[in-house]
Amino acid sequence: MKCYKVIGYYICELCDTPEWLQGISRQILSVSGCIGEQYPRWECFMGGWGKEAVREYQEKLRLNKEQYIEFSETAKRLFDAGGLDLDSRFLRFSDARDFYERFCRAVSCHVVSVSTIREYYEILAGELKSSNSHGRMNGENDNSPCLGNDILGWDISGFHSFLCNSLQKELPDIKFNHMGLLDHDFQEVAHFASQIKGKGEPVEWIPCRIGVSV
């Protein structure tokens, strides 16, 4: 039985699949900001949004003014303490779960774990240390139920999915589940990752397990 080490946790929205990815699934869940939506976005705790963008985000979350201020301040405290990273990745499950329950219940979200086996975990650890990330990963064993698998590559401050460059077209035997995740076992996904090495974004493509925690 494989041992999967947790990279981190995300609050991911189950979104309608973008038009350019039609044919994969009706909806998609992704930890890549290129495809899906993760909470909270870095603009919430680092600034960079105008009033209109803040208003729209606040309305989507169905938070009043005081609640949104608390949302932003909580995210900033977590980020400053190293428990939340630029790509909306929480270091600890307890922080992700509590943030979701306090602020994200109005959106169709799941708290998910991202993990991989030691070989790839160590590769990613080296990449994070030389990026804009805090450079920290959880490292605990992932015992959560599996939602599916993905192929991810770290780029400066967040993950790309292999779907960002439509690399599924390079893999004719690939299958997806109802959340747009790979419907194959981890060993098969690792083989797919090796087949797209050097293609698409200039990243190291890593097979990853996506687990559901909430």
N, C-alpha and C positions, 0 to 999 in steps of 0.2 A: 504494500500500500504506500503510495507516494505521500510525502510530507510537504505541505505547501506553507511557505512563510509569508505572512501578511506584509504587504507593502504599505497599505493604508486603507482608509475608508472614505467613501464618497456618498453624498446625498444626491442621487441622480433622478432626474425627471424622466418618466417614460413618455417620449415625444413621438409625434407623427414622423415617419421616416421621410427625410428630405427627398424631393423629386429626383435628384440625381442618383439616389440609391434605391429607387423603386425596383421591386422584384425580389428584394431581400426579405422583407416582412412589412406588415402594416404599421407597426410601431417599433421603436428602437430605443435601447437603453445603452448609453455609452459614457465612459469616463473621459472621453476626449471632447474638449470644448469645440472642436471643429464640427462635431456631429450632434452632440447632445447638449443638455443643460445640467450644470452642477451648481449646488448651492453651498455657501454663498459665493458669488462672483468676487474676484479680487477688488473690483471697483468699490465694493461695499465697505472694505476695511482699509483701502489705500487711496481712496479718492479717485477723481478722474471723470466723474459723471456730472452732467448738468442737471438742473432741477427737473426737467421733463423726463429724463431717463430714470431719475430716482423715483419720481411719481409713478411712472409706469411699472417699475419693479415692485414698489410698495403695494400698488393695486393688485398685481398678480399674486402676491403673497397674502393679500387681504389683511394687511397690518395697518393699524392706525398710526398716527405720527409718533406717538410715544413708544409703541411697540417696534416701529421701524428703527427708531433711535437705539433702543435696547438691542435689536437684531445686529445693527452695525457695530455697536460698542462691544457686544459679546464676541463677534467675529474678530474685531481688532485685538481684543485681549488674548484670544486664542492664538492669533497669528504672532503677536509680540512674544508670547511664551513658547512658541515653536510647536504648538499643538495643531496648527492649521497652516497649510502651505498655499502658495500662489495659485495652484491649480485646483483649489477647493478640496484638497485632500486632508482629511483628519488623521492624526497620528493614532488616536485612541478611539475605540468603538464607543465608549461611554460618552465622549464629547459629541461624536456624530449623532448618536441616538438622542441625546438631550437637546441638541440644536434642532434636529428634525422635529421633535415633539413640541418644542416651544414655538417654532417659527415657520415650519414648512408643511404643516398638515393640510393646508388649502390647495396644495399642488400635488399632482399624481407622482409621488416620489417613492423611492426605495433607498434605504441605507444599505450599501453594498460594500463587500470587502474585495480587494484586489490582491491576489497572491500568486506566487510561482514557486517552483522548486529551487533548491539552494544554488544550483549552477547559474541560473539566470538571475536570481536574487543578488548574487555577488557582483555580477556584471552591472546590474542597475545601481547598486550601492556606489560603485566607482563613478558612474555617470552623474549621479546626483551631487556628489561632492564637488564636481567641477562645473556645476550649473547655477542658476539663480535660485534654486531650491534651498530650503533649510538643510537639506542633505540628510534628513532623518527618515527612517522607516520603522515600522512596528516590530517586525521580526518574530511575532508569536505564531504558533501553528494555527492554520485556518481550519476550523471545524464546522463552519457554517454550511447549510445546504447549498449545493451548486446550482446557479442559474444558467450557466453556460461558460464558454471560454471566449477569449479574444486574443488578438495579436497586437501588442502595443509597442511603441518606441518612444523613448524619452527625448524631448527636444527643448533644451534650455530651461523651460519653466513649466512643462506639462507634457502630457501624453498625446501622441498621435495614435490613431487606430490605423491598421492596414487599409481600412475602408476609406480613409481620407484621400487616398490616391487611387481608389477603385481597384486595389490589387486583388480583390476577389476574382476579377476577370482572368488573373494568371493561374487560378486554382479551379479547374473545371469540376472537380469532385466535391467541392465544398458545399456544406448545407448549413442552414440557419434555423434557429428556433423562432418562436413568436415574439421575442424581444430583440431580434437582430443579432443575437450572440451565436457563436459557433456551436453547432449540434454535433460535436465530435468529442472523443475522449482526449485527454491532455497529450498523450503520445502522438496522436494524429495531428493535433494542433502544432506541436513542436516540429513535426515534419513539414507542415505547411509553412511555418516561419522560416525554416531553412530554404525552402523553395523560392521565397521572395527576398532573400538576403541581397542587399545592394540595390534593391528596387524602391522606387518611390522616394519618400523623405530620406535624408541622409542620417538614418538612425539605426540602432541595433534592434531588429525586430525580435520581441520576446513573447513567448506563449504565456498567457496569464489566465488564471481561474477567477471567475466572478462569482462571489457567494452572496446570498441574501441574508442580511442580519435583521432587517425590519421591513 
